Amino acid sequence: MIEPLARLGYLSKACVYVIVGWLAMSAALERGGEVTDTYGALRVLLSQPFGNAMLFVLATGLCGYALWRLLDAIFDPHAHGRGAGGLVARGGSVARALVYGGLGVEAFRLARGLRGSGGDDVRLWIARLLDYPLGELMVGAAGLVIMGYGASEIVTAARERVGRLIDLSPIPRRMREPLLTISRIGVAARAAILVVLGYFLVRAAVTRDAREVHDTRESILELAGMVDSGWLLTAIALGLLAYSVDQALHARCRRIRSPIG
């Protein structure tokens, strides 16, 4: 049961990033779209025909993905181990479980007609954390970890190799290299956004101001604003669309071992 949920989760993530990337592309080309984040993508989906039904499917997939990631971190079926590298990998699984579990809950709320949070709760939690003793150190450390992870993902994307958790045998040989190239571009684009997210967490810690915290939408705009031209936003949009291809590839080719037998 866990494996189908995990694969549906990857497909759900692909769907969400298709929407985010497409809207960013429309904004870059001035065709009526606007830059949004993953929470905004859910609202866009809700406004479509059969939006509620699609949101229920996405919610199931995202929550299933979160459950798999959490169990994966606890039981470690891929034998990452308890060394530094293994703990980082398992900690990353916990972080993904929290992020996409929260997104799945948001999808359920919207599908049921309830008012969603829109992701605004993050700044509220950061503001509360900053009020605690050493709170700024914890926020700053989290920001540095996210920046480091994003940077490592960019480095990984630059390497031409297939990870041990990907099995490309279901993909025709002539399609493997193009798909891997697109996937690497997508991972690098998403990683660049993570670096920006982490940077503003560090800024929030230094200034003790939760208003410095950026969401995905604001991070995309920060990246696009580095150059006074629409081409950079177009490149980011293409990168997010490429990331959706990466997630779809994982849905098909990821080696998934059930953590509970």
Secondary structure, 3 states (H helix, E strand, C coil): CHHHHHHHHHHHHHHHHHHHHHHHHHHHCCCCCCCCCHHHHHHHHHCCCCHHHHHHHHHHHHHHHHHHHHHHHHHCCCCCCCCHHHHHHHHHHHHHHHHHHHHHHHHHHHHCCCCCCCCCHHHHHHHHHHCCCCHHHHHHHHHHHHHHHHHHHHHHHHCCCCCCCECCCCCCHHHHHHHHHHHHHHHHHHHHHHHHHHHHHHHHHHHCCHHHCCCHHHHHHHHHCCCCCHHHHHHHHHHHHHHHHHHHHHHHHECCCCCCC
